[in-house]
C-alpha cells in the first residue's frame, strides 16, 4: 500500500496567513500539520508516500524544504506537481504513475486525527473492500462531503449539500483499491469547476460492482481549514503535552502545569507561564509577561509585558502588549507588535507573516 497526501489547496479560509505559504505548514503545537500526517502514514507501516503540491514555486519549495525526502520518518517521499486547483479527484488522477498497481491511502493535507490511521488501514486490509472512508459526526455536515450509511456500508455520498441527509462526514482520509482510476477517467467537473472525489465514490456505489465501506473515528478529528479550527486543534494537542524543560527558568519566574520549554530559551524572573504551553527554541519570555494555557510559541520569539492566552505565535517574532491582553490569536512568522498608546482590555489578531502592528 502507498500513501498520497494532497497538499495543494490555496487555503483561502486562512488568509492572510496563506497568501505566501501553504496552509499545510501552519504549526499546531509547534509542528506543521503535514508532519502529523506523515507520522500517521508511517505509523501505519506505509513507506512510499506521494505528496501532491501546487501551484506556485514558493509554495512547492516550502513543502519540499519542510518534508525533504522523508528519511526523517523512515519513508520515501515523491513530489507530484498539480498545475492548478482542479479538484481532489484530479490530484489523485495525476498520481496514477506513482501509485502503479498498489492500493493507496489518500490523506488531505489539512486534517489532523488524534488516533491516527493504523486501525483504519488494518480493517481495510482484512476486509478487502474496494473503497473505505474514514468518517465522523459533525455539527455542520453541510461544509463537508456527507456520508449515508447502513451499518458499515456506505450507500451514498454528497459534496457539501444544502440539506444534508446525514450528519456523518468524510474526515478527509480515504483508502482505495487501484480499480478506482477507472471511475476517475471521464469524470465531469462539478459546478465549482473541480473533479470531486465524492463524485468518484458515488460512481463506485452506483456501479454495484465494487463495495464502499466506512470506519468511524473513535477519537478527535479536525479539519484545520480556518483560524478557529487551527486554534481548536492546538488546544486539543496541547492537552496531551508533558512537562519538558530544556531551557532556563530564572528564580522569580512562575511556571505551573505542563510546559515544554525549548533549548536556549529563557523564562525571565517576574514572568508567569501556566501550562499546557509549548515554547520553542531561542525564545525569551520577559518580565511582566503572562503566557496562559493552550498557547504555542515558535522559535526565536520574544514576549514582553502583557498577557497571551490560547494563541499560536508561529515564530521569529517580537510582541510587547504594553500590559494588555491578546487572546485566541493566530500570528504568522516575523511579526512585530509594539504598544505605543493605551489600548482596550484585549485584542484578537489573525496576522500574516512579515507584519508590523502598532497599537
N, C-alpha and C positions, 0 to 999 in steps of 0.2 A: 504493500500500500504506500502511496505517496501523499504528501500534503501540499495544499495550494492555498496560499494566503493572498487575499485580494486587498491590495493596499494602494489602489488608485485614487479613489474619490477626492473631490475638491474640498470637502469639509466646510461647505457654506454655512452650516449652522454654528460653526465655531469661529467664524471671523470676528475680530481681525487677527486672531492667533494663527489662522491658516492661510493668510494672504501670501506668505512666503515659504511656509513649511507644511509638510503633511500632518494631518490630524493624528495619524497613527504613531507619531513620535512624541505626542504630548505626554509628559511623565505623570504617572499616578504612583504616589508613594515613592517618588524619585526614580521611577523606572518606566521607560517608554511602553506604551500599550503593546506595540509589536513584540517586545521582548517577552511579555507574558504569554503571547500566542505561540511563539517559537518554543518556549518552555513546555507548554501544554502538548504540542505536537510531538516533541522529542520524548516527553514522559510516556506517551502512548506507543513508543517504540518505532516511530517513523523517522527515517534518517534522510530521505530525499524530499526536499521542500522547494517548491517553486513560489516565487513572490512576484505577483503582477504589480507593476509600478507605472506611474504616469503622472503628469502629462508634460511636465517641463523638466529640463535638465537639472535645475536646482532641487526639485522635489525628488527626482530619481536618485541623484547623487547623495542626498542627505540620508535616504533609506539605505543605500548601499554602504555608506560610511558607518551607519549605526549597526547593521547586521553583519557586515563583512561576508565571509564565505561560510559562516555557520559553525566553524570549528569551535567557537566558544561554548556551544551547546552540544557538540558531538554530532552535528548534522552537516549535510551538504546543501547549500542554497544556490538555486539557479534563478536569475532575474529574467522576467518576461515583460517587455515594454508594451503598454497599450497606448495608442496614439491619441485617443480622446475618450471621454466618458460615455461609452456606448452600451453600458449595462453589464450586470454581473454575468449573464449568460455569455456575452461576448468575451469577457475576461477568461471564462472557462474555455471557450472555443479556441482562443488563440494559444492556450496552454496544451493543446492536444498533442503536439510533438513531445513536450516534456512528460506528459502523463503516459504516453505509449499505450500498452495493453493492461496497465495496472488499475486497480480500484484506487479511489482517492478521497481524501477529506478536503472540503472547501471551508475555509475559516475566514470570515470577514474581518478585516484588519482593525476595526474599531470596537470589537467585542471583548468583554472580559468575563470569564467564568471562574467562580471560586473553586468548583470541584474538578476542573479540567475536563479532558475528554477520554480518559483511559477506559472507563466503563462503557462509554458510547461506542468506541472502536471495538471493544471486546464483544459487545452484543451484536454488532454488525457482522463480525467475522463468524460468530456462532450461527446466526440466523440466515445469513446469505440473502437478505432482501436485495432488491436492485437499487433502491434509494432509501436512506434513513435520514430523518430530520430531527435535530435537537430542538425541543420546543419548551415553552414556559408560559404560564399565565401572565397577562399584563393588564393593567388598568386602562390602558389606551391602545387596544389592539389595532385601531384604525391607522396607526402610524407605521404598521409593520405588515409583513406578509402573514396572513392568518391561516390557521390550520383547522379543518374539521376532521374529527377523529371518531373511530368506532373501536374502542379498546386501544390497541397499539397500531391499528391500521389507519392510514391516512386516506380519507375519502374525498377530500377537496382542499385546495389552497387558493388564496386570492390575494393579490398585491394591494395593500393599503385601501381596503374597501370603505366606502362612506358608512355603510351599515353592516358591521362585521357579524358573521353568523356564529362566531366563536370568540372566546377570549384567550385562546391559545395562539401564540405567535411563534414564528421561526426565530430562533435566537441568533441566527447568522452563522450556524455551523451545519454542514450537510456532509453525508457520505454517499458517494456514487459508485456503482459499477461502471466499467468502461462503456457499456451499452448506451449510456446517457447521451453520448455525442450524436447518435442517430436522431435524437429528439431536438437537439440544438440546430442541426443542419436544416435550413429552410425556415427557421423561426422568424416571425414578423415582429418589428419593433412595436412597443406599446404606445399608448397615447402620449407619453412623455419622450418618445423617440429612442427608447432603450430596449435592449434584449433582456427580458426579465427571467431570472432563474425560477421564480414561482410559476411562470408560464410553462417552462420546461417540465417542472414537476407535475403540473396539471395535465400536460400531454401524456406523461407516463401513466398517470392514473386512468385517463380516458382510454388509453390503448388496450387496457385489460390484459396486456401481455406481460407486464412487469409489476412487481409489488413495491409499494411505498409504505414504510412503517415509521414510527416515531419513538423517540426516547425522551422522557420528561426530565428536565433539570431538577435535581433534588436540592441543590444549594442556591447560592446567589448568582445572578447574572445581570449584566448591564450593557446596554448599547451606549458607548461613550461618545455620543454624537453631538451633544450640546454641552455648554458650560456647566449646567446643573447636573447633567449625567456624570461628567468628569469629577465634579466635586463630591457627588454621592459615592462614586466608585472609590475615590480617595479615602473617604470616611470609612467605608467597609473594610478596605485593605489595611488601613492603619489600625483598625480594631484588633488585628492579629499581630501587631508589632511587638517584638520583645525588646527589653531594655538592653542596649549595647552602646557603651560609651568608649569610643576610640579617640575622642578629642579631650579637651581640658575644661573642667568646671572650676571656676575660681571660688575661693572662700567668699561667702556672702551671696552667692547665687542660689536660687531656689529651683531645684529640678525634681519634679514628682511624676509618678506614673511611668509608663513605658516610653522611654525616649531613646532614639537612635541618634548618636552624635558622631559624625564622620571624622576622619583623620585631619589633623591640623586645624580643627575648628575649636572655637572658644566661646563659652558662655560666661560673660563678664560678671563681676560682683555687682549686685543690685538688679540683675536680670532675673526674670521668672519664666520657667518653661514647664508647662503641665501637659503630660502626655495623654493619649498617644500622639507623638510628634516625631517626624524624621527630619534631620538636619544633615545636609551633605558635607562635603569636604571643603576646607579653607573658608569657613564661614565665621562671622563674628556676631554674636547676639549681645548687644551693648547694654550698658547700664540704663535702666529706665524702660527696657523693652519687656513686654509680656507676650509670650507665644502660647496661645491657647490650644486646646485639644483639636485633633484632626487637621493639623497643619503640616504641609510638606514644604521644605525649603531646599532648593537646589544648591549645587556647589557655588563657591565664590560669591557669597551674598552677605551683605552687612545690613543688620536690622538695628535701628536705634529709636529710642524714645517714643514708644507708642504700643498699642495692643493689636495683635494679629490673631484672628480666630477663624478656624475652619477655612483655610486658604491654601492655594497652591502657588508657590513662587518658583518659577522654573529654573532660576539661577542667574549668576553673573549680574546681580542687581544690588542697588543700594536704596534702602527705604527708611525714611525718617518721617514719622507721622506727627511730630510735634505734640506728643502726649495724647493724641486721639486714637480712634479705633478703626480697623479695617476688618470686615467680615465677609465670608462666602465669596472670596475674590479669586480670580484666576489671572496671574501675571506672567506674560511672556518673558523671554530672556533679555538681558541687558536693559532693564527698566530702572529708571531713577525716579523716586518720589521724594520730594522735599516740601517741607511745610514752611511757608513764609507768613501766613496770617492765621487767625483763629478760624477753625472750621467746625462744622456741625459735629454731633455726637459720633457719628460713624459713617464710613463710606464703603460702597461696594464697587469693585472695579472688574472689568474684563478688558485687559490691556495687551496689545500685541507687542512683539519684540522691538527692541531699539526705541523705546518710547521714553519720554521725559514728562513728568507731571509735576506742576507746582500748584499747591492748594493753600 
